Amino acid sequence: MQFSPVQCLKEHSKLAFESGKATPLFIIVALIAIGIGLYVQTGQKQNSSQLELQKAILLPQTKDLGTVDFLDHNNENFGLSQLQGKWSILFFGFTNCPDICPSTMQTLKLVKQRVEEAGAWGKYQVVMVSVDPERDTVERLNSYVPYFDPEFIGIRAGVEHTTAFAKNVGILFFKGETLDNGGYDVDHGASLILVNPQGEYAGVISAPHKVEQISADLIALAISEGGVVTAGTNANASVQEAAEVETEAARTKQSITFDSAWIRPAPPGATSMAAYFEVRNDSSEDIVIVDSDSPAFEMTMVHETVIENEVASMRHLDTLTIPAGETVSFAPLGTHMMLIGPKKPLTLGDTAELTLIDQNGNRYTQVVSVRQIEQP
């Protein structure tokens, strides 16, 4: 969906005021982002006639990135020269993000595999820009980013420099409210930013991110610039989804059934995880979930990831209704059970007991395993 500048302003203002974050700085940043969005929309038709892309949008004219002064996850200087020589895919995220950040990084891992199969990945690199430098130290990035792929790069700088750099490419981010345990979320732009081999802001890939679409676009872009593509590679072929290991369903006295339950493994250094499942209400009455619990974690909450105008944020759900006879899905980039502070490390194959609690105090418990789902 595309918005006019006026619609964008209304939507950005609505988001800011609803979340209680309508600061002058936020409004200024929103206006800048709107300007860039208009700039992108204006040039979209011009570029589509030159190169047919499914998801990516190339700017009609490239834009300087401004000052680039970061440290990478190996504690080496990362400047403009590190963004030259190949296309860079920038993702703005943070290591304590339980849902959208690991989902996006996993997507980029799969994109790399697809583009490598086409013989074109030599033209690209993935760079994660931390929007939480307060917690994302070099050491934490060093553990987190290579977890997804050893060639991915993580970079960090002070808040002021990161904010200026992000604004210049139309990315918003701001710190959320501090939780009782001292933790906090960071709302941030979900778009992927394309930087060309000259080190210029050249395009954007808006959310939601699909492996097939992004892979096809990157392969097409590489071909248009003389990239070598392996003979017989089908850039639009479907990505084979990894087989899902079903956990045994547990039926409660009020006929709540859990299906397809799994816990996303936490990258090294991360203090938050997320659980996903389908929960079906086989009773004749609606069941309203008001709380959650797990003996394996310091705190749990039912959360919802929301992407509005390319800004990703997480919202705590005070209530979640499971209508009679219907199923509610907890899935990546949507509703999920946020798991904060594991009491002991949980790795692939480990299990944890998760509980949903309804308005009458009834508890619905399922033992869930930690496993990786290849396709977000």
PyMOL commands that set and color helices and strands:
alter all, ss='L'
color gray80, all
select helices_A, chain A and resi 5-18+24-48+80-83+100-117+121-123+138-148+159-168+211-224
alter helices_A, ss='H'
color red, helices_A
select strands_A, chain A and resi 56-64+69-72+77-79+87-93+124-130+153-156+173-178+184-189+192-195+200-205+256-264+272-281+287-293+297-308+311-316+320-322+327-330+335-342+351-358+363-369
alter strands_A, ss='S'
color yellow, strands_A
deselect
rebuild
show_as cartoon
